[in-house]
Amino acid sequence: MKSKYSALLSASLVAIAGMPAVAQTAPAAAVTPVVDDSAPAEIIVTAQKRAEPLQKVPVAITVVSGDAMQRLSTSNIEDTQKLVPALTFVKGDTSLNSALFLRGLGTVSFSIAAEPSVTSVLDGVVLARAGESFGDLYDIDRVEVLRGPQGTLFGKNASAGVINIVTKEPGKTLGGYMDVEAFTGGEYKVKASISGPISDNWRAGVTAFYSDYKGNIWDTTTRSKINGYKHYGVRGQVIGDVGNLHIKAIADYRKSDDDCCAFVIGGLNNTSTGTTAANRAIESILAPARYGATRQSIQSLPNHTNEETYGGSVQADLALGGHTLTSITSFRQWNNEEIRDGDWVDQVYRQIPLIHDDGPERSHTFTQELRLTSPTGGFVDYVIGAFYYQAVAARTYTRTDTYCTATTAATLPNGLTPCPPAQSTFVNPQGVGVFGSTFYNAAAYGQATWHFAPTFRLVTGLRYTHDKVTAYDTRTDNFTGTKYPGLANAPGGIGADFDANVAASNNTTGAGFNGTPWRGSASADNVSGKAALEYDLAPHNMIYASYARGYKGPAFNVFFNMQAFNTAPISPETSNAFEGGIKNSFANGRVIFNVDGFYTKVYNYQANYPTTVNGTVTTTIINAGKVSTRGAEAELLLRPTRNFTINAGYSYTDARVDQFLEPPAAQQINYINPGTPLAFAPKNKGNLGATYTAEFAGLPFGIEFNGLASYTSKQISTLAATNTADQIAAYNAQIIAGYAQVDASIAAVDLGKHYRVSFLVKNLFNNHYASTIGTGGPGGSYIYQIPRDSDRYFGATVRYNF
């Protein structure tokens, strides 16, 4: 296998060494104000794996600076979506189930053998699992959001885009900071950092953080706040030079202890033809959570997530004349344990069982990238490279039901019958799933820019990718015959249906599937690339048009209730993306205005789709067929003086199903009609922000004002059918209403930059919203995810630099 990879990589590198590069253009936003009255400093990015001014890079990218994030106490990717209109963060009940969407495209999956469509890159290292990037962001220099397929340089997991996170390097002089933040609701954050030289050619730095939050939901069962967290971690860097060799070594560790993320349960849709008296009885014990209006839960087991992640990377840059040879080697470990309540009630009823899950997962990733970067200034400049990674994940998931089979307790007036332990008979069916996956990826790529004239350039790029995914699943149950809620026993499970030869033994041993394993393997080879034309209308005005071929590798539906019909591999996803736009810089860089339009057609789109297992809603990933997204984006940056900055962004996105794959005849009622909007794809999203610092003669400090207004139009929370009255009612109930929010802060800022004291408010006008709405609550009720900023809250921050 190694020889095959070596031959393929060598051949591809030789083939594309003379090839060119592509990219897509875009704008900048949320940048730091300059500190003097001269022309503003250029924004430098590494979107094309070399440091370049943003406005000269033909890549669709929005840049959010670390300073802009700090001013509004934005500390994670979830908050960053307010600053990037094309970006949507989908919050799940754990970071495992959360996801990023760009331009309406993304992948939410509970499968351990499926990967994201928007890849996250931290200091040059590709993160195999999206959840690894959803932790605390600190010491951030900038976040670059690349829109559209970016597979040429970043690989298969970039079929919808890239989040490129770049941290600050240690300073060349001794210094550091202490940062303390406190917010209403019992939220506290502390960060501290120190860095500086450790010898003539070496410097180092270390940063540590701790944060604690009580939560925004009151659980009446435990009589405590939930949806909170406790996080702490440390990162260290060492940077040095040995002759022509520049070395950067980074190591980090983070621990999370979250009682998150609880769902608030909403009332049923009583206009549905399927609503029964029993359902209405269940609704009577639920809080009125419709559209996220309540902050109350009655869970017997609040959701909990324990997460630990650590890793390190070494980047070595060797100067070879005008060329640079770069090697990046990384290893990362990510452990995540999800403790989940699947019934959302306070006790067991005759009509409602308790469903409790415990699902620890361990995963690790190894990556190696080697690339050669040419000098610039000639007829052609290029980057060629090779990339390899291996991502391994394993999970043990235990589901335990508590089911009341009989009770002598009286039925309540609402129609529900409680089951007190002393008066009731229970059964406790349990299923244990042991499953996992391994992804292998080897690729060779090249990208080049041909300078045909000072004002005219052609960018071309090509990437060859070989993917292989292997997966396994083993289920053991402590019961036979009966099907319990959320537990799929034979027939219907892997052990009995996948292998008919062992079905009899599985059914007679009294051990359910009896540990009979299923194994699957799929591989794919792909050639993707880019092509773009750029033309300078004037020295600071560029028009461009680009094409990109996107690709995402094969996957499997490997999850706790994996069924026989889930064993087929999910085919690779491909796309054709077109973009055109204009990038403008006026008044010596004080005004930047960029506009672009895009169209992307996706084939074999890998989408999340709800199914039902013994009455419990389960979501699986499918090849949904052909989908497309089209729209336009605009960004404006004004820097009239060194003390005043305005930035604005707007995105219009129309993402929809074009042709759904025909389901089996028995399931055709679940057919998705052409024109159905894709999930988490708001048509309109925008923001408007401003920063102004007032200085006073004779005073050593100024007063800084910051404001950010953001708007998100309505969006659907799931890809669902609308062929019956019940389906239409459920679809409409899962529409997230549009909402607008305003965040603001006022700060006293030392002009010598030694201290900053600020007071801020999030969601000034208290505009509530739910980030996700789903089905599957007790009796057919709806479940709502309520984010932290769905309620107004206040805070104060103090920062001291030395």
Buried (B, 14 or more C-beta within 10 A) or exposed (E): EEEEBEEBBEEBBEBBEEBBBBBBBBBBBBBBBBEEEEEBEBBBBBBBBBEBEBBBBBBBBBBBBBBBBBBBBBBBBBBBBBBBBBBBBBBBBBBBBBBBBBBBBBBBBBBBBBBBBBBBBBBBBBBBBBBBBBBBBBBBBBBBBBBBBBBBBBBBBBBBBBBBBBBBBBBEEEBBBBBBBBBEBEBBBBBBBBBBBBEEEBBBBBBBBBBBBBBBBBBEBBEBBBBBBBBBBBBBBBBBBEEEEBBBBBBBBBBBBBBBBBBBBBBBBEEBEEBEEBBBBBBEBBBEBBBBBBBBBBBBBBBBBBBBBBBBBBBBBBEEEEEBBBBBBBBBBBBBBBBBBBBBBBBBBBBBBBBBBBBBBBBBBBBBBBBBBBEEEEEBBBBBBBBBBBBBBBBBBBBBBBBBEEBEBEBEEEBBBBBEEEEBEBBEBBBBBBBBBBBBBBBBBBBBBBBEEEEEBBBBBBBBBBBBBBBBBBBBBBBBEEBBBBBBBBEBBBBBBBBEEBBEEBBEEEBBBBBBBBEBEBBBEBEBBBBBBBBBEEEBBBBBBBBBBBBBBBBBBBBBBBBBBBBEBBBBBBBBBBBBBBBBBEEEBBBBBBBBBBBBBBBBBBBBBBBEBBEBBBBBBBBBBBBBBBBBBBBBBBBEEBBBBBBBBBBBBBBBBBEBBEBEEEEEEBBBEEEBBBBBBBBBBBBBBBBBBEBEEEEEBBBBBBBBBBBBBEBBBBBBBBEBEBBBBBBEBBBBBBBBBBBBBBBBBBEEEBBBBBEBBBBBEEBBBBBBBBBBBBBBBBBBBBBBBBBBBEBBBEBBBE
